[in-house]
Amino acid sequence: MLKHFVIHFDSATAMTPLTAWQAFGRRAAVVAGTSTALVSLLAHNNLLTASMRGGAALLGVLLVVRVGGAVMTRLPAPSRVEAKRPPKDGRKNG
């Protein structure tokens, strides 16, 4: 029963590379922002400075992720590569 649920759940939430990139980017931005703010607080900066640095790190990572996603959508889709078949007369290519 659980195996059927997991298979059904996985197939229902299949992610494209773009949505996976965006989800990863949002999580990375939160980690970058919070860790930057925490390190800033541990370095004896005041709360306003730590918050501003954390917010800047969050926005910076989100900007990089958004630009990366835009580049991903502009790239052409990969084409199928067919396997090379050996020549019919038995000689090697090259």
N, C-alpha and C positions, 0 to 999 in steps of 0.2 A: 504494500500500500504506500509506504513512504517513498520507495523507489519510483513508483508511478508518479507521485506528486512532484518529486525533484525533477524528473525528466520533463514533465509537463510544465513546471515552473521555469526551467531553463529554456525550453523552446519558446515560451511565451515572452520572455524578456531578452531575446537575442539582441545584441547591440551591434551597431555598425561601428567601423573604426572611428568615425567622427563622434558619435555619441559616447563611445568609450573614452576618447581623448578629452572630451568636455567634462565628463564625470571625474576623470583622473585630475584634470586641471583644477576643478573646483575644490577638490579635496587637498590638492597640493597647495593651492592658494591659502586655504584656511590654516594648514600646518605652517606655511611660511609666515603668515601674519601673526599667528599666536606665538610661535617660537621667537620671532623677532621682538615682539612686545615683551615677552618674558625675559629674554636675554637683556633687553634694554633696562628692564626693571631691576634685574640682578646686578647690572652695572651701575646702580644707584642713580639712575635718571628719574625725573619726576614722572607722574602718571600721564600727563599730557604729552610729553615727549615720547614716551613708550607707545602710547596709543597712536600718535601720528606716524611713528616709524612702522608699527605693525600694520596700520592702514595702508601706508605706502607700499609695503612689501606685498600685501594682499592684492592691491590694485595692479602692481607691477606683474605679478604672476598671472593674474586674470587677463591682462593685456597680452602677454606672451601666448597664453593659451588661445585667446581669441584670434590673434594673428596666425598662429599655427593652424587653427581650424579653418580659417579663410584660405590659407595656402593649400590645405588638404582638399578643399572643395574645388579649387581651381586646377589641380593636377588632373591629367587625363587618367581614366581608369586603366588598370593594367590589362594588357592584351594577353590572349592565350598563346602560349608558346607550344607549338607542336614538336613532338620528338622527331629528331632526324632519323630517317630510315637509311639503312645501308644501301648502296647501289645494287642493282640487280645482278650485275656481272661479278660481284664478289670483291672488287677492289676497294681499298680504303680511300676516304676523302682526304685530301691534303697533300 
